[in-house]
C-alpha cells in the first residue's frame, strides 16, 4: 500500500505540474481536465493513507519517502504540449493499473484481506476510466 500511495503522490504532482505548464491549442480543455484529475487523486491519496493506518501501518509522509517508494518518476517543471502531457499521464496510469492488477489477487490469497482487495479494485477502476479518457484524447 505504501507503494500505491507513493505512486499516487508522484502522479498527483505530475498532473498538477502539467496543469500549470501546459501549452497548445487544447490548453483550455486539458487545463480543466487535469484540474479535475488532480482533485480526484487528492481524494484517493487521503483514502489510501487512511487505509494504511486502518491496517496498523504508518503512511509515508515526506517527499523523500514518496519518491523512494514510487515506481513512477517525476517530470520536471517545464512547458509541455497537450499531447506530450496526455501521453505521459497515460503511461503512468497504465503502470498503476498493471501494479494494482498484481496486488489485488495477493490481498485476497496471500493476506485474506478482501477489504483491501475491494479498496484497490475501486482504485483500479478509477485508473482504468482515466486511462480510457487519455487514450481517447490521443486517437
C-alpha positions in Angstrom: 0.0 0.0 0.0 2.9 2.4 0.6 4.0 2.0 -3.0 0.4 2.7 -4.2 0.4 5.9 -2.0 3.8 6.9 -3.3 2.8 6.4 -6.9 -0.4 8.4 -6.3 1.7 11.3 -5.0 4.0 11.3 -7.9 1.0 11.1 -10.4 -0.7 13.9 -8.4 2.3 16.2 -8.7 2.9 15.4 -12.3 -0.8 16.1 -13.2 -0.7 19.4 -11.3 2.6 20.3 -13.0 1.1 19.6 -16.4 -2.0 21.7 -15.4 0.3 24.6 -14.7 2.8 24.3 -17.6 0.6 23.2 -20.4 0.6 24.9 -23.8 -1.1 24.5 -27.1 -4.4 24.6 -28.9 -6.2 22.3 -26.4 -4.9 24.2 -23.4 -8.4 25.2 -22.1 -10.0 21.8 -22.2 -6.9 20.0 -20.9 -6.2 22.5 -18.2 -9.7 21.8 -16.8 -9.4 18.1 -17.2 -6.1 18.0 -15.4 -7.5 20.0 -12.6 -10.4 17.6 -12.2 -7.9 14.7 -12.2 -5.6 16.0 -9.6 -8.6 16.8 -7.4 -9.7 13.1 -7.7 -6.1 12.0 -6.9 -6.0 14.1 -3.8 -9.1 12.2 -2.5 -7.5 8.9 -3.4 -4.3 9.8 -1.7 -6.2 10.6 1.6 -8.2 7.3 1.3 -5.1 5.3 0.7 -3.2 6.8 3.6 -6.2 6.2 5.9 -6.4 2.6 4.7 -2.7 2.1 5.6 -3.5 3.4 9.1 -6.6 1.1 9.4 -4.3 -1.8 8.7 -2.0 -0.7 11.5 0.7 0.7 9.3 2.3 4.2 9.1 1.6 6.1 6.0 4.7 7.7 4.3 4.5 11.5 4.7 7.6 13.1 3.1 8.5 13.8 -0.5 11.7 11.7 0.1 9.6 8.7 1.2 7.2 9.1 -1.7 10.0 9.3 -4.3 11.8 6.4 -2.7 8.7 4.2 -2.6 7.3 5.1 -6.0 7.8 3.2 -9.3 6.7 6.2 -11.3 9.1 9.1 -12.0 8.7 12.8 -11.6 8.5 15.2 -14.5 10.4 18.5 -14.3 8.6 21.8 -14.2 8.8 22.7 -17.9 6.4 23.9 -20.6 4.7 20.8 -22.2 2.4 20.3 -25.1 -1.0 18.8 -24.5 -0.2 15.6 -26.5 3.1 15.1 -24.5 1.3 15.6 -21.2 -1.6 13.2 -22.1 0.9 10.5 -23.3 3.0 10.8 -20.1 -0.1 10.6 -17.8 -1.5 7.7 -19.8 1.8 5.8 -19.4 1.7 6.4 -15.6 -2.0 5.4 -15.2 -1.2 2.2 -17.2 1.7 1.4 -14.9 -0.5 1.8 -11.9 -3.2 -0.4 -13.5 -0.6 -3.1 -14.0 0.6 -2.8 -10.4 -2.9 -2.9 -9.0 -3.8 -6.0 -11.1 -0.9 -7.8 -9.4 -1.6 -6.5 -5.9 -5.4 -7.3 -5.8 -5.1 -11.1 -6.0 -2.3 -11.1 -3.5 -4.5 -9.2 -1.0 -7.2 -12.0 -1.4 -5.0 -15.1 -1.5 -1.8 -14.2 0.4 -3.3 -12.0 3.1 -7.0 -13.0 3.1 -7.8 -9.3 3.1 -10.9 -8.9 1.0 -11.4 -5.3 2.3 -8.2 -4.1 0.9 -8.7 -6.0 -2.3 -12.1 -4.2 -2.8 -10.5 -0.9 -1.9 -7.8 -1.4 -4.6 -10.3 -2.7 -7.1 -12.2 0.6 -6.8 -8.9 2.4 -7.4 -8.1 0.2 -10.4 -11.5 1.0 -11.9 -10.8 4.8 -11.5 -7.4 4.5 -13.1 -8.9 2.4 -16.0 -11.5 5.1 -16.6 -8.9 7.9 -16.7 -6.6 5.8 -19.0 -9.6 5.3 -21.4 -10.2 9.1 -21.4 -6.5 9.8 -22.0 -6.3 7.2 -24.8 -9.3 8.8 -26.4 -7.6 12.2 -26.4 -4.7 10.7 -28.3 -6.8 9.0 -31.0 
